[in-house]
Amino acid sequence: MNGTIRANISTGLPVAIVLKKDQKTGKLTTGVVQRILTNSQTHPHGIKVRLESGEIGRVKEISNRYN
């Protein structure tokens, strides 16, 4: 699924995000969406979310299951 479209993302969904500090390397952090922070329907770099761990980043991948 595409992480740039807000409609594809919901709370409780397992995702992989890139944190602000990891944007240059592209390192992904996995977790479960606690809150969607982007208000617009799309964003070219990914929808910004807060994970249940408190980390904030842009969605790069949406998982079917959480590993």
mmCIF file as Biopython writes it, N, C-alpha, C and O atoms, coordinates in Angstrom:
data_model
#
loop_
_atom_site.group_PDB
_atom_site.id
_atom_site.type_symbol
_atom_site.label_atom_id
_atom_site.label_alt_id
_atom_site.label_comp_id
_atom_site.label_asym_id
_atom_site.label_entity_id
_atom_site.label_seq_id
_atom_site.pdbx_PDB_ins_code
_atom_site.Cartn_x
_atom_site.Cartn_y
_atom_site.Cartn_z
_atom_site.occupancy
_atom_site.B_iso_or_equiv
_atom_site.auth_seq_id
_atom_site.auth_asym_id
_atom_site.pdbx_PDB_model_num
ATOM 1   N N  . MET A ? 1  ? 0.840  -1.199 0.000  1.0 0.0 1  A 1 
ATOM 2   C CA . MET A ? 1  ? 0.000  0.000  0.000  1.0 0.0 1  A 1 
ATOM 3   C C  . MET A ? 1  ? 0.870  1.241  0.000  1.0 0.0 1  A 1 
ATOM 4   O O  . MET A ? 1  ? 2.055  1.199  0.329  1.0 0.0 1  A 1 
ATOM 5   N N  . ASN A ? 2  ? 0.263  2.322  -0.369 1.0 0.0 2  A 1 
ATOM 6   C CA . ASN A ? 2  ? 0.982  3.572  -0.535 1.0 0.0 2  A 1 
ATOM 7   C C  . ASN A ? 2  ? 0.899  4.428  0.734  1.0 0.0 2  A 1 
ATOM 8   O O  . ASN A ? 2  ? -0.195 4.771  1.181  1.0 0.0 2  A 1 
ATOM 9   N N  . GLY A ? 3  ? 2.064  4.775  1.316  1.0 0.0 3  A 1 
ATOM 10  C CA . GLY A ? 3  ? 2.113  5.584  2.530  1.0 0.0 3  A 1 
ATOM 11  C C  . GLY A ? 3  ? 1.945  7.068  2.289  1.0 0.0 3  A 1 
ATOM 12  O O  . GLY A ? 3  ? 1.996  7.859  3.232  1.0 0.0 3  A 1 
ATOM 13  N N  . THR A ? 4  ? 1.744  7.462  1.027  1.0 0.0 4  A 1 
ATOM 14  C CA . THR A ? 4  ? 1.568  8.887  0.727  1.0 0.0 4  A 1 
ATOM 15  C C  . THR A ? 4  ? 0.091  9.289  0.698  1.0 0.0 4  A 1 
ATOM 16  O O  . THR A ? 4  ? -0.222 10.468 0.531  1.0 0.0 4  A 1 
ATOM 17  N N  . ILE A ? 5  ? -0.811 8.331  0.857  1.0 0.0 5  A 1 
ATOM 18  C CA . ILE A ? 5  ? -2.249 8.603  0.823  1.0 0.0 5  A 1 
ATOM 19  C C  . ILE A ? 5  ? -2.838 8.364  2.214  1.0 0.0 5  A 1 
ATOM 20  O O  . ILE A ? 5  ? -2.757 7.262  2.757  1.0 0.0 5  A 1 
ATOM 21  N N  . ARG A ? 6  ? -3.430 9.416  2.779  1.0 0.0 6  A 1 
ATOM 22  C CA . ARG A ? 6  ? -3.945 9.372  4.149  1.0 0.0 6  A 1 
ATOM 23  C C  . ARG A ? 6  ? -5.016 8.308  4.344  1.0 0.0 6  A 1 
ATOM 24  O O  . ARG A ? 6  ? -5.093 7.702  5.412  1.0 0.0 6  A 1 
ATOM 25  N N  . ALA A ? 7  ? -5.847 8.070  3.327  1.0 0.0 7  A 1 
ATOM 26  C CA . ALA A ? 7  ? -6.943 7.106  3.432  1.0 0.0 7  A 1 
ATOM 27  C C  . ALA A ? 7  ? -6.439 5.678  3.631  1.0 0.0 7  A 1 
ATOM 28  O O  . ALA A ? 7  ? -7.185 4.825  4.113  1.0 0.0 7  A 1 
ATOM 29  N N  . ASN A ? 8  ? -5.191 5.406  3.268  1.0 0.0 8  A 1 
ATOM 30  C CA . ASN A ? 8  ? -4.616 4.066  3.427  1.0 0.0 8  A 1 
ATOM 31  C C  . ASN A ? 8  ? -4.138 3.792  4.851  1.0 0.0 8  A 1 
ATOM 32  O O  . ASN A ? 8  ? -3.797 2.656  5.180  1.0 0.0 8  A 1 
ATOM 33  N N  . ILE A ? 9  ? -4.111 4.816  5.694  1.0 0.0 9  A 1 
ATOM 34  C CA . ILE A ? 9  ? -3.518 4.706  7.022  1.0 0.0 9  A 1 
ATOM 35  C C  . ILE A ? 9  ? -4.591 4.914  8.087  1.0 0.0 9  A 1 
ATOM 36  O O  . ILE A ? 9  ? -5.432 5.806  7.976  1.0 0.0 9  A 1 
ATOM 37  N N  . SER A ? 10 ? -4.545 4.074  9.124  1.0 0.0 10 A 1 
ATOM 38  C CA . SER A ? 10 ? -5.485 4.229  10.227 1.0 0.0 10 A 1 
ATOM 39  C C  . SER A ? 10 ? -4.770 3.876  11.522 1.0 0.0 10 A 1 
ATOM 40  O O  . SER A ? 10 ? -3.721 3.231  11.501 1.0 0.0 10 A 1 
ATOM 41  N N  . THR A ? 11 ? -5.331 4.294  12.643 1.0 0.0 11 A 1 
ATOM 42  C CA . THR A ? 11 ? -4.745 3.969  13.936 1.0 0.0 11 A 1 
ATOM 43  C C  . THR A ? 11 ? -4.774 2.455  14.140 1.0 0.0 11 A 1 
ATOM 44  O O  . THR A ? 11 ? -5.709 1.774  13.720 1.0 0.0 11 A 1 
ATOM 45  N N  . GLY A ? 12 ? -3.736 1.951  14.789 1.0 0.0 12 A 1 
ATOM 46  C CA . GLY A ? 12 ? -3.634 0.522  15.028 1.0 0.0 12 A 1 
ATOM 47  C C  . GLY A ? 12 ? -2.979 -0.250 13.898 1.0 0.0 12 A 1 
ATOM 48  O O  . GLY A ? 12 ? -2.792 -1.462 14.004 1.0 0.0 12 A 1 
ATOM 49  N N  . LEU A ? 13 ? -2.627 0.434  12.818 1.0 0.0 13 A 1 
ATOM 50  C CA . LEU A ? 13 ? -2.031 -0.213 11.659 1.0 0.0 13 A 1 
ATOM 51  C C  . LEU A ? 13 ? -0.512 -0.317 11.818 1.0 0.0 13 A 1 
ATOM 52  O O  . LEU A ? 13 ? 0.131  0.670  12.175 1.0 0.0 13 A 1 
ATOM 53  N N  . PRO A ? 14 ? 0.074  -1.492 11.560 1.0 0.0 14 A 1 
ATOM 54  C CA . PRO A ? 14 ? 1.537  -1.605 11.622 1.0 0.0 14 A 1 
ATOM 55  C C  . PRO A ? 14 ? 2.174  -0.981 10.385 1.0 0.0 14 A 1 
ATOM 56  O O  . PRO A ? 14 ? 1.767  -1.263 9.258  1.0 0.0 14 A 1 
ATOM 57  N N  . VAL A ? 15 ? 3.170  -0.135 10.603 1.0 0.0 15 A 1 
ATOM 58  C CA . VAL A ? 15 ? 3.819  0.590  9.510  1.0 0.0 15 A 1 
ATOM 59  C C  . VAL A ? 15 ? 5.330  0.662  9.735  1.0 0.0 15 A 1 
ATOM 60  O O  . VAL A ? 15 ? 5.827  0.366  10.821 1.0 0.0 15 A 1 
ATOM 61  N N  . ALA A ? 16 ? 6.040  1.060  8.691  1.0 0.0 16 A 1 
ATOM 62  C CA . ALA A ? 16 ? 7.461  1.398  8.785  1.0 0.0 16 A 1 
ATOM 63  C C  . ALA A ? 16 ? 7.583  2.868  8.426  1.0 0.0 16 A 1 
ATOM 64  O O  . ALA A ? 16 ? 7.104  3.303  7.378  1.0 0.0 16 A 1 
ATOM 65  N N  . ILE A ? 17 ? 8.231  3.635  9.306  1.0 0.0 17 A 1 
ATOM 66  C CA . ILE A ? 17 ? 8.383  5.073  9.082  1.0 0.0 17 A 1 
ATOM 67  C C  . ILE A ? 17 ? 9.860  5.429  9.013  1.0 0.0 17 A 1 
ATOM 68  O O  . ILE A ? 17 ? 10.723 4.672  9.458  1.0 0.0 17 A 1 
ATOM 69  N N  . VAL A ? 18 ? 10.130 6.594  8.446  1.0 0.0 18 A 1 
ATOM 70  C CA . VAL A ? 18 ? 11.479 7.145  8.507  1.0 0.0 18 A 1 
ATOM 71  C C  . VAL A ? 18 ? 11.423 8.348  9.450  1.0 0.0 18 A 1 
ATOM 72  O O  . VAL A ? 18 ? 10.639 9.275  9.251  1.0 0.0 18 A 1 
ATOM 73  N N  . LEU A ? 19 ? 12.268 8.312  10.474 1.0 0.0 19 A 1 
ATOM 74  C CA . LEU A ? 19 ? 12.345 9.404  11.442 1.0 0.0 19 A 1 
ATOM 75  C C  . LEU A ? 19 ? 13.094 10.579 10.825 1.0 0.0 19 A 1 
ATOM 76  O O  . LEU A ? 19 ? 13.859 10.396 9.878  1.0 0.0 19 A 1 
ATOM 77  N N  . LYS A ? 20 ? 12.882 11.773 11.346 1.0 0.0 20 A 1 
ATOM 78  C CA . LYS A ? 20 ? 13.551 12.974 10.850 1.0 0.0 20 A 1 
ATOM 79  C C  . LYS A ? 20 ? 15.073 12.784 10.845 1.0 0.0 20 A 1 
ATOM 80  O O  . LYS A ? 20 ? 15.744 13.137 9.875  1.0 0.0 20 A 1 
ATOM 81  N N  . LYS A ? 21 ? 15.607 12.229 11.926 1.0 0.0 21 A 1 
ATOM 82  C CA . LYS A ? 21 ? 17.061 12.058 12.036 1.0 0.0 21 A 1 
ATOM 83  C C  . LYS A ? 21 ? 17.606 11.023 11.052 1.0 0.0 21 A 1 
ATOM 84  O O  . LYS A ? 21 ? 18.802 11.009 10.763 1.0 0.0 21 A 1 
ATOM 85  N N  . ASP A ? 22 ? 16.722 10.152 10.535 1.0 0.0 22 A 1 
ATOM 86  C CA . ASP A ? 22 ? 17.150 9.090  9.623  1.0 0.0 22 A 1 
ATOM 87  C C  . ASP A ? 22 ? 16.824 9.372  8.159  1.0 0.0 22 A 1 
ATOM 88  O O  . ASP A ? 22 ? 16.968 8.486  7.317  1.0 0.0 22 A 1 
ATOM 89  N N  . GLN A ? 23 ? 16.389 10.586 7.846  1.0 0.0 23 A 1 
ATOM 90  C CA . GLN A ? 23 ? 15.985 10.892 6.480  1.0 0.0 23 A 1 
ATOM 91  C C  . GLN A ? 23 ? 17.134 10.736 5.480  1.0 0.0 23 A 1 
ATOM 92  O O  . GLN A ? 23 ? 16.907 10.302 4.350  1.0 0.0 23 A 1 
ATOM 93  N N  . LYS A ? 24 ? 18.352 11.079 5.871  1.0 0.0 24 A 1 
ATOM 94  C CA . LYS A ? 24 ? 19.489 10.970 4.952  1.0 0.0 24 A 1 
ATOM 95  C C  . LYS A ? 24 ? 19.831 9.525  4.641  1.0 0.0 24 A 1 
ATOM 96  O O  . LYS A ? 24 ? 20.178 9.203  3.505  1.0 0.0 24 A 1 
ATOM 97  N N  . THR A ? 25 ? 19.739 8.648  5.639  1.0 0.0 25 A 1 
ATOM 98  C CA . THR A ? 25 ? 20.087 7.240  5.443  1.0 0.0 25 A 1 
ATOM 99  C C  . THR A ? 25 ? 18.906 6.409  4.962  1.0 0.0 25 A 1 
ATOM 100 O O  . THR A ? 25 ? 19.094 5.372  4.328  1.0 0.0 25 A 1 
ATOM 101 N N  . GLY A ? 26 ? 17.686 6.859  5.261  1.0 0.0 26 A 1 
ATOM 102 C CA . GLY A ? 26 ? 16.493 6.116  4.880  1.0 0.0 26 A 1 
ATOM 103 C C  . GLY A ? 26 ? 16.181 4.945  5.798  1.0 0.0 26 A 1 
ATOM 104 O O  . GLY A ? 26 ? 15.365 4.089  5.454  1.0 0.0 26 A 1 
ATOM 105 N N  . LYS A ? 27 ? 16.823 4.896  6.968  1.0 0.0 27 A 1 
ATOM 106 C CA . LYS A ? 27 ? 16.592 3.816  7.932  1.0 0.0 27 A 1 
ATOM 107 C C  . LYS A ? 27 ? 15.135 3.826  8.377  1.0 0.0 27 A 1 
ATOM 108 O O  . LYS A ? 27 ? 14.588 4.870  8.732  1.0 0.0 27 A 1 
ATOM 109 N N  . LEU A ? 28 ? 14.511 2.642  8.353  1.0 0.0 28 A 1 
ATOM 110 C CA . LEU A ? 28 ? 13.102 2.529  8.717  1.0 0.0 28 A 1 
ATOM 111 C C  . LEU A ? 28 ? 12.936 2.072  10.154 1.0 0.0 28 A 1 
ATOM 112 O O  . LEU A ? 28 ? 13.725 1.279  10.667 1.0 0.0 28 A 1 
ATOM 113 N N  . THR A ? 29 ? 11.895 2.588  10.794 1.0 0.0 29 A 1 
ATOM 114 C CA . THR A ? 29 ? 11.518 2.209  12.146 1.0 0.0 29 A 1 
ATOM 115 C C  . THR A ? 29 ? 10.107 1.644  12.079 1.0 0.0 29 A 1 
ATOM 116 O O  . THR A ? 29 ? 9.216  2.272  11.507 1.0 0.0 29 A 1 
ATOM 117 N N  . THR A ? 30 ? 9.893  0.475  12.652 1.0 0.0 30 A 1 
ATOM 118 C CA . THR A ? 30 ? 8.564  -0.140 12.601 1.0 0.0 30 A 1 
ATOM 119 C C  . THR A ? 30 ? 7.800  0.124  13.888 1.0 0.0 30 A 1 
ATOM 120 O O  . THR A ? 30 ? 8.384  0.331  14.952 1.0 0.0 30 A 1 
ATOM 121 N N  . GLY A ? 31 ? 6.488  0.112  13.765 1.0 0.0 31 A 1 
ATOM 122 C CA . GLY A ? 31 ? 5.632  0.310  14.920 1.0 0.0 31 A 1 
ATOM 123 C C  . GLY A ? 31 ? 4.182  0.358  14.508 1.0 0.0 31 A 1 
ATOM 124 O O  . GLY A ? 31 ? 3.833  0.109  13.354 1.0 0.0 31 A 1 
ATOM 125 N N  . VAL A ? 32 ? 3.340  0.684  15.474 1.0 0.0 32 A 1 
ATOM 126 C CA . VAL A ? 32 ? 1.889  0.737  15.272 1.0 0.0 32 A 1 
ATOM 127 C C  . VAL A ? 32 ? 1.433  2.191  15.378 1.0 0.0 32 A 1 
ATOM 128 O O  . VAL A ? 32 ? 1.823  2.903  16.303 1.0 0.0 32 A 1 
ATOM 129 N N  . VAL A ? 33 ? 0.611  2.624  14.433 1.0 0.0 33 A 1 
ATOM 130 C CA . VAL A ? 33 ? 0.135  4.011  14.385 1.0 0.0 33 A 1 
ATOM 131 C C  . VAL A ? 33 ? -0.750 4.309  15.590 1.0 0.0 33 A 1 
ATOM 132 O O  . VAL A ? 33 ? -1.741 3.623  15.841 1.0 0.0 33 A 1 
ATOM 133 N N  . GLN A ? 34 ? -0.362 5.359  16.336 1.0 0.0 34 A 1 
ATOM 134 C CA . GLN A ? 34 ? -1.186 5.838  17.442 1.0 0.0 34 A 1 
ATOM 135 C C  . GLN A ? 34 ? -2.066 6.996  16.979 1.0 0.0 34 A 1 
ATOM 136 O O  . GLN A ? 34 ? -3.233 7.102  17.356 1.0 0.0 34 A 1 
ATOM 137 N N  . ARG A ? 35 ? -1.465 7.878  16.137 1.0 0.0 35 A 1 
ATOM 138 C CA . ARG A ? 35 ? -2.183 9.080  15.698 1.0 0.0 35 A 1 
ATOM 139 C C  . ARG A ? 35 ? -1.659 9.518  14.346 1.0 0.0 35 A 1 
ATOM 140 O O  . ARG A ? 35 ? -0.456 9.448  14.097 1.0 0.0 35 A 1 
ATOM 141 N N  . ILE A ? 36 ? -2.543 9.969  13.471 1.0 0.0 36 A 1 
ATOM 142 C CA . ILE A ? 36 ? -2.163 10.529 12.177 1.0 0.0 36 A 1 
ATOM 143 C C  . ILE A ? 36 ? -2.006 12.030 12.354 1.0 0.0 36 A 1 
ATOM 144 O O  . ILE A ? 36 ? -2.921 12.698 12.834 1.0 0.0 36 A 1 
ATOM 145 N N  . LEU A ? 37 ? -0.847 12.567 11.967 1.0 0.0 37 A 1 
ATOM 146 C CA . LEU A ? 37 ? -0.555 13.979 12.192 1.0 0.0 37 A 1 
ATOM 147 C C  . LEU A ? 37 ? -0.753 14.850 10.945 1.0 0.0 37 A 1 
ATOM 148 O O  . LEU A ? 37 ? -0.964 16.056 11.070 1.0 0.0 37 A 1 
ATOM 149 N N  . THR A ? 38 ? -0.688 14.265 9.759  1.0 0.0 38 A 1 
ATOM 150 C CA . THR A ? 38 ? -0.880 15.019 8.520  1.0 0.0 38 A 1 
ATOM 151 C C  . THR A ? 38 ? -2.363 15.232 8.280  1.0 0.0 38 A 1 
ATOM 152 O O  . THR A ? 38 ? -3.150 14.287 8.333  1.0 0.0 38 A 1 
ATOM 153 N N  . ASN A ? 39 ? -2.745 16.476 8.015  1.0 0.0 39 A 1 
ATOM 154 C CA . ASN A ? 39 ? -4.155 16.788 7.766  1.0 0.0 39 A 1 
ATOM 155 C C  . ASN A ? 39 ? -4.554 16.633 6.303  1.0 0.0 39 A 1 
ATOM 156 O O  . ASN A ? 39 ? -5.708 16.317 6.014  1.0 0.0 39 A 1 
ATOM 157 N N  . SER A ? 40 ? -3.622 16.850 5.374  1.0 0.0 40 A 1 
ATOM 158 C CA . SER A ? 40 ? -3.963 16.774 3.954  1.0 0.0 40 A 1 
ATOM 159 C C  . SER A ? 40 ? -4.178 15.327 3.532  1.0 0.0 40 A 1 
ATOM 160 O O  . SER A ? 40 ? -3.713 14.406 4.204  1.0 0.0 40 A 1 
ATOM 161 N N  . GLN A ? 41 ? -4.872 15.126 2.437  1.0 0.0 41 A 1 
ATOM 162 C CA . GLN A ? 41 ? -5.209 13.780 1.963  1.0 0.0 41 A 1 
ATOM 163 C C  . GLN A ? 41 ? -4.009 13.040 1.392  1.0 0.0 41 A 1 
ATOM 164 O O  . GLN A ? 41 ? -3.977 11.809 1.413  1.0 0.0 41 A 1 
ATOM 165 N N  . THR A ? 42 ? -3.016 13.775 0.878  1.0 0.0 42 A 1 
ATOM 166 C CA . THR A ? 42 ? -1.804 13.157 0.352  1.0 0.0 42 A 1 
ATOM 167 C C  . THR A ? 42 ? -0.594 13.991 0.745  1.0 0.0 42 A 1 
ATOM 168 O O  . THR A ? 42 ? -0.709 15.182 1.037  1.0 0.0 42 A 1 
ATOM 169 N N  . HIS A ? 43 ? 0.572  13.342 0.748  1.0 0.0 43 A 1 
ATOM 170 C CA . HIS A ? 43 ? 1.837  14.049 0.961  1.0 0.0 43 A 1 
ATOM 171 C C  . HIS A ? 43 ? 2.902  13.285 0.190  1.0 0.0 43 A 1 
ATOM 172 O O  . HIS A ? 43 ? 3.012  12.068 0.341  1.0 0.0 43 A 1 
ATOM 173 N N  . PRO A ? 44 ? 3.692  13.975 -0.638 1.0 0.0 44 A 1 
ATOM 174 C CA . PRO A ? 44 ? 4.650  13.277 -1.510 1.0 0.0 44 A 1 
ATOM 175 C C  . PRO A ? 44 ? 5.736  12.498 -0.773 1.0 0.0 44 A 1 
ATOM 176 O O  . PRO A ? 44 ? 6.297  11.562 -1.341 1.0 0.0 44 A 1 
ATOM 177 N N  . HIS A ? 45 ? 6.048  12.849 0.463  1.0 0.0 45 A 1 
ATOM 178 C CA . HIS A ? 45 ? 7.100  12.167 1.220  1.0 0.0 45 A 1 
ATOM 179 C C  . HIS A ? 45 ? 6.542  11.174 2.238  1.0 0.0 45 A 1 
ATOM 180 O O  . HIS A ? 45 ? 7.303  10.543 2.970  1.0 0.0 45 A 1 
ATOM 181 N N  . GLY A ? 46 ? 5.227  11.035 2.287  1.0 0.0 46 A 1 
ATOM 182 C CA . GLY A ? 46 ? 4.596  10.111 3.226  1.0 0.0 46 A 1 
ATOM 183 C C  . GLY A ? 46 ? 3.792  10.861 4.280  1.0 0.0 46 A 1 
ATOM 184 O O  . GLY A ? 46 ? 4.120  11.990 4.643  1.0 0.0 46 A 1 
ATOM 185 N N  . ILE A ? 47 ? 2.748  10.226 4.757  1.0 0.0 47 A 1 
ATOM 186 C CA . ILE A ? 47 ? 1.885  10.795 5.789  1.0 0.0 47 A 1 
ATOM 187 C C  . ILE A ? 47 ? 2.617  10.741 7.125  1.0 0.0 47 A 1 
ATOM 188 O O  . ILE A ? 47 ? 3.179  9.706  7.482  1.0 0.0 47 A 1 
ATOM 189 N N  . LYS A ? 48 ? 2.616  11.842 7.859  1.0 0.0 48 A 1 
ATOM 190 C CA . LYS A ? 48 ? 3.304  11.893 9.147  1.0 0.0 48 A 1 
ATOM 191 C C  . LYS A ? 48 ? 2.402  11.301 10.227 1.0 0.0 48 A 1 
ATOM 192 O O  . LYS A ? 48 ? 1.226  11.648 10.340 1.0 0.0 48 A 1 
ATOM 193 N N  . VAL A ? 49 ? 2.992  10.385 11.026 1.0 0.0 49 A 1 
ATOM 194 C CA . VAL A ? 49 ? 2.247  9.714  12.091 1.0 0.0 49 A 1 
ATOM 195 C C  . VAL A ? 49 ? 3.070  9.670  13.371 1.0 0.0 49 A 1 
ATOM 196 O O  . VAL A ? 49 ? 4.290  9.833  13.352 1.0 0.0 49 A 1 
ATOM 197 N N  . ARG A ? 50 ? 2.375  9.446  14.486 1.0 0.0 50 A 1 
ATOM 198 C CA . ARG A ? 50 ? 3.029  9.153  15.770 1.0 0.0 50 A 1 
ATOM 199 C C  . ARG A ? 50 ? 2.780  7.685  16.056 1.0 0.0 50 A 1 
ATOM 200 O O  . ARG A ? 50 ? 1.643  7.216  15.999 1.0 0.0 50 A 1 
ATOM 201 N N  . LEU A ? 51 ? 3.847  6.962  16.364 1.0 0.0 51 A 1 
ATOM 202 C CA . LEU A ? 51 ? 3.714  5.556  16.716 1.0 0.0 51 A 1 
ATOM 203 C C  . LEU A ? 51 ? 3.354  5.421  18.187 1.0 0.0 51 A 1 
ATOM 204 O O  . LEU A ? 51 ? 3.472  6.380  18.950 1.0 0.0 51 A 1 
ATOM 205 N N  . GLU A ? 52 ? 2.912  4.226  18.588 1.0 0.0 52 A 1 
ATOM 206 C CA . GLU A ? 52 ? 2.585  3.972  19.991 1.0 0.0 52 A 1 
ATOM 207 C C  . GLU A ? 52 ? 3.801  4.159  20.888 1.0 0.0 52 A 1 
ATOM 208 O O  . GLU A ? 52 ? 3.661  4.410  22.085 1.0 0.0 52 A 1 
ATOM 209 N N  . SER A ? 53 ? 5.008  4.036  20.306 1.0 0.0 53 A 1 
ATOM 210 C CA . SER A ? 53 ? 6.247  4.239  21.057 1.0 0.0 53 A 1 
ATOM 211 C C  . SER A ? 53 ? 6.554  5.721  21.276 1.0 0.0 53 A 1 
ATOM 212 O O  . SER A ? 53 ? 7.463  6.064  22.031 1.0 0.0 53 A 1 
ATOM 213 N N  . GLY A ? 54 ? 5.785  6.608  20.606 1.0 0.0 54 A 1 
ATOM 214 C CA . GLY A ? 54 ? 5.993  8.045  20.736 1.0 0.0 54 A 1 
ATOM 215 C C  . GLY A ? 54 ? 6.831  8.634  19.619 1.0 0.0 54 A 1 
ATOM 216 O O  . GLY A ? 54 ? 6.945  9.854  19.507 1.0 0.0 54 A 1 
ATOM 217 N N  . GLU A ? 55 ? 7.424  7.776  18.784 1.0 0.0 55 A 1 
ATOM 218 C CA . GLU A ? 55 ? 8.257  8.262  17.681 1.0 0.0 55 A 1 
ATOM 219 C C  . GLU A ? 55 ? 7.381  8.836  16.575 1.0 0.0 55 A 1 
ATOM 220 O O  . GLU A ? 55 ? 6.277  8.352  16.325 1.0 0.0 55 A 1 
ATOM 221 N N  . ILE A ? 56 ? 7.892  9.883  15.912 1.0 0.0 56 A 1 
ATOM 222 C CA . ILE A ? 56 ? 7.152  10.563 14.859 1.0 0.0 56 A 1 
ATOM 223 C C  . ILE A ? 56 ? 7.954  10.494 13.570 1.0 0.0 56 A 1 
ATOM 224 O O  . ILE A ? 56 ? 9.160  10.741 13.563 1.0 0.0 56 A 1 
ATOM 225 N N  . GLY A ? 57 ? 7.274  10.156 12.478 1.0 0.0 57 A 1 
ATOM 226 C CA . GLY A ? 57 ? 7.942  10.098 11.187 1.0 0.0 57 A 1 
ATOM 227 C C  . GLY A ? 57 ? 6.937  9.946  10.070 1.0 0.0 57 A 1 
ATOM 228 O O  . GLY A ? 57 ? 5.726  9.940  10.288 1.0 0.0 57 A 1 
ATOM 229 N N  . ARG A ? 58 ? 7.472  9.824  8.857  1.0 0.0 58 A 1 
ATOM 230 C CA . ARG A ? 58 ? 6.620  9.693  7.674  1.0 0.0 58 A 1 
ATOM 231 C C  . ARG A ? 58 ? 6.543  8.236  7.232  1.0 0.0 58 A 1 
ATOM 232 O O  . ARG A ? 58 ? 7.550  7.528  7.199  1.0 0.0 58 A 1 
ATOM 233 N N  . VAL A ? 59 ? 5.325  7.799  6.891  1.0 0.0 59 A 1 
ATOM 234 C CA . VAL A ? 59 ? 5.083  6.408  6.520  1.0 0.0 59 A 1 
ATOM 235 C C  . VAL A ? 59 ? 5.726  6.112  5.170  1.0 0.0 59 A 1 
ATOM 236 O O  . VAL A ? 59 ? 5.482  6.807  4.183  1.0 0.0 59 A 1 
ATOM 237 N N  . LYS A ? 60 ? 6.555  5.065  5.146  1.0 0.0 60 A 1 
ATOM 238 C CA . LYS A ? 60 ? 7.180  4.595  3.910  1.0 0.0 60 A 1 
ATOM 239 C C  . LYS A ? 60 ? 6.608  3.259  3.477  1.0 0.0 60 A 1 
ATOM 240 O O  . LYS A ? 60 ? 6.532  2.972  2.282  1.0 0.0 60 A 1 
ATOM 241 N N  . GLU A ? 61 ? 6.205  2.438  4.441  1.0 0.0 61 A 1 
ATOM 242 C CA . GLU A ? 61 ? 5.637  1.129  4.126  1.0 0.0 61 A 1 
ATOM 243 C C  . GLU A ? 61 ? 4.477  0.838  5.067  1.0 0.0 61 A 1 
ATOM 244 O O  . GLU A ? 61 ? 4.501  1.211  6.239  1.0 0.0 61 A 1 
ATOM 245 N N  . ILE A ? 62 ? 3.464  0.166  4.535  1.0 0.0 62 A 1 
ATOM 246 C CA . ILE A ? 62 ? 2.340  -0.276 5.345  1.0 0.0 62 A 1 
ATOM 247 C C  . ILE A ? 62 ? 2.370  -1.796 5.358  1.0 0.0 62 A 1 
ATOM 248 O O  . ILE A ? 62 ? 2.380  -2.425 4.300  1.0 0.0 62 A 1 
ATOM 249 N N  . SER A ? 63 ? 2.384  -2.385 6.532  1.0 0.0 63 A 1 
ATOM 250 C CA . SER A ? 63 ? 2.447  -3.836 6.661  1.0 0.0 63 A 1 
ATOM 251 C C  . SER A ? 63 ? 1.073  -4.449 6.807  1.0 0.0 63 A 1 
ATOM 252 O O  . SER A ? 63 ? 0.126  -3.797 7.247  1.0 0.0 63 A 1 
ATOM 253 N N  . ASN A ? 64 ? 0.977  -5.714 6.431  1.0 0.0 64 A 1 
ATOM 254 C CA . ASN A ? 64 ? -0.243 -6.478 6.678  1.0 0.0 64 A 1 
ATOM 255 C C  . ASN A ? 64 ? -0.222 -7.036 8.086  1.0 0.0 64 A 1 
ATOM 256 O O  . ASN A ? 64 ? -1.267 -7.289 8.686  1.0 0.0 64 A 1 
ATOM 257 N N  . ARG A ? 65 ? 0.985  -7.226 8.606  1.0 0.0 65 A 1 
ATOM 258 C CA . ARG A ? 65 ? 1.119  -7.723 9.961  1.0 0.0 65 A 1 
ATOM 259 C C  . ARG A ? 65 ? 2.333  -7.074 10.610 1.0 0.0 65 A 1 
ATOM 260 O O  . ARG A ? 65 ? 3.207  -6.543 9.924  1.0 0.0 65 A 1 
ATOM 261 N N  . TYR A ? 66 ? 2.378  -7.121 11.928 1.0 0.0 66 A 1 
ATOM 262 C CA . TYR A ? 66 ? 3.469  -6.511 12.683 1.0 0.0 66 A 1 
ATOM 263 C C  . TYR A ? 66 ? 4.459  -7.586 13.078 1.0 0.0 66 A 1 
ATOM 264 O O  . TYR A ? 66 ? 4.074  -8.593 13.672 1.0 0.0 66 A 1 
ATOM 265 N N  . ASN A ? 67 ? 5.746  -7.388 12.754 1.0 0.0 67 A 1 
ATOM 266 C CA . ASN A ? 67 ? 6.794  -8.365 13.084 1.0 0.0 67 A 1 
ATOM 267 C C  . ASN A ? 67 ? 7.435  -8.016 14.389 1.0 0.0 67 A 1 
ATOM 268 O O  . ASN A ? 67 ? 8.341  -8.719 14.839 1.0 0.0 67 A 1 
#
